Amino acid sequence: MRLHHVQVAIPAGGEPVARRFWVEGVGMAEVQKPEPLRGRGGLWVRHPGGAEVHVGVEDPFVPARKAHPALLLDTVGTLDEVAERLAALGFEVDHRERETFPGHLRCHVRDGHGNRVELLAPA
């Protein structure tokens, strides 16, 4: 079994902020949603390494403050580059738990809607 994708929620009209986070910040590419799903809003993003996130509109919207996707990056250098890029774009990056996951270094970041996302890399 493999994980196909994770979904995070955004409020109606939140696509521009989601694109800024997932595409500009994290470095994923937006992919076209299937025709029957396009009218629902949101967006899908995918990394060439296979990670896929579906960003869906939820009404009423409540950000995921604890539950989160965790994206495994190849190197600590890449982890730090992505974290720096997200911080430069104005997203809240938290390094307080950097060394609390054995064998990995990590950080947590809030997307523009308050959803928690974990970024980690092998130590």
C-alpha positions as CSV (number, residue, x, y, z in Angstrom):
1,M,0.0,0.0,0.0
2,R,1.2,3.5,-0.8
3,L,-0.3,6.9,0.1
4,H,-1.8,8.5,-3.1
5,H,-2.4,12.0,-1.7
6,V,-3.3,14.0,1.3
7,Q,-5.9,16.7,1.4
8,V,-5.8,20.0,3.2
9,A,-8.7,22.5,3.4
10,I,-8.9,26.1,2.5
11,P,-11.8,28.6,2.7
12,A,-13.7,29.6,-0.4
13,G,-11.6,31.9,-2.5
14,G,-8.3,30.8,-0.8
15,E,-6.7,29.4,-4.0
16,P,-4.2,32.3,-4.5
17,V,-2.8,32.0,-1.0
18,A,-2.7,28.2,-1.4
19,R,-0.8,28.5,-4.7
20,R,1.7,30.9,-3.1
21,F,2.4,28.4,-0.3
22,W,2.4,25.1,-2.3
23,V,3.8,26.2,-5.6
24,E,6.0,29.2,-4.8
25,G,7.0,28.2,-1.3
26,V,7.1,24.4,-1.2
27,G,8.1,24.1,-4.9
28,M,5.3,21.7,-6.1
29,A,3.7,22.1,-9.5
30,E,0.0,22.7,-9.9
31,V,-1.7,19.9,-11.9
32,Q,-5.1,20.1,-13.6
33,K,-8.0,18.6,-11.6
34,P,-10.3,16.1,-13.5
35,E,-13.1,17.9,-15.3
36,P,-15.9,16.6,-12.9
37,L,-14.0,18.1,-9.9
38,R,-13.1,21.5,-11.2
39,G,-16.3,23.2,-10.2
40,R,-15.6,22.5,-6.5
41,G,-12.7,25.0,-6.3
42,G,-9.3,24.3,-4.7
43,L,-6.3,23.0,-6.5
44,W,-4.0,19.9,-6.8
45,V,-0.2,20.1,-6.6
46,R,2.4,17.4,-7.2
47,H,6.1,17.1,-6.7
48,P,8.2,15.2,-9.3
49,G,9.2,12.8,-6.5
50,G,5.5,11.7,-6.2
51,A,4.1,13.6,-3.3
52,E,0.6,15.0,-4.1
53,V,-1.5,17.4,-2.1
54,H,-5.2,18.1,-2.9
55,V,-6.2,21.5,-1.6
56,G,-10.0,21.5,-1.2
57,V,-12.5,24.2,-0.3
58,E,-14.4,23.5,2.9
59,D,-17.3,25.5,4.2
60,P,-17.3,26.3,7.1
61,F,-13.5,26.3,7.1
62,V,-11.5,25.4,10.1
63,P,-7.7,25.1,9.8
64,A,-5.9,21.8,10.8
65,R,-3.9,23.0,13.8
66,K,-2.6,19.5,14.9
67,A,-3.3,17.1,12.0
68,H,-0.9,17.6,9.1
69,P,0.9,16.2,6.1
70,A,4.6,15.6,6.6
71,L,6.7,16.1,3.5
72,L,10.0,14.2,3.4
73,L,12.7,16.1,1.6
74,D,16.0,14.6,0.3
75,T,18.5,16.5,2.4
76,V,18.8,18.9,5.3
77,G,20.0,21.5,2.8
78,T,16.8,21.2,0.8
79,L,14.8,21.4,4.0
80,D,16.5,24.6,5.0
81,E,16.1,26.1,1.5
82,V,12.3,25.4,1.5
83,A,11.9,26.7,5.1
84,E,13.8,29.9,4.2
85,R,11.8,30.4,1.0
86,L,8.5,30.0,2.9
87,A,9.7,32.4,5.6
88,A,10.7,34.9,3.0
89,L,7.2,34.7,1.5
90,G,5.8,35.5,5.0
91,F,4.7,32.1,6.2
92,E,5.1,31.1,9.8
93,V,8.0,28.6,10.1
94,D,8.6,26.9,13.5
95,H,12.0,25.3,14.2
96,R,11.4,24.5,17.9
97,E,11.0,20.8,17.2
98,R,13.9,20.6,14.8
99,E,15.7,17.7,16.6
100,T,12.8,15.9,18.3
101,F,12.2,13.2,15.6
102,P,14.9,10.6,15.8
103,G,17.0,10.3,12.6
104,H,15.5,13.4,11.1
105,L,15.6,17.2,11.3
106,R,12.3,19.0,10.8
107,C,10.3,22.2,11.0
108,H,6.6,23.0,11.0
109,V,5.0,25.7,8.9
110,R,1.5,27.2,8.7
111,D,0.1,27.7,5.3
112,G,-1.6,31.0,4.6
113,H,-4.9,29.6,6.1
114,G,-3.4,28.3,9.4
115,N,-3.0,24.6,8.4
116,R,0.0,22.8,9.9
117,V,2.5,21.2,7.5
118,E,5.7,19.3,8.6
119,L,8.9,19.4,6.5
120,L,11.5,16.9,7.4
121,A,14.8,15.4,6.1
122,P,17.1,12.6,7.1
123,A,19.6,13.9,9.7
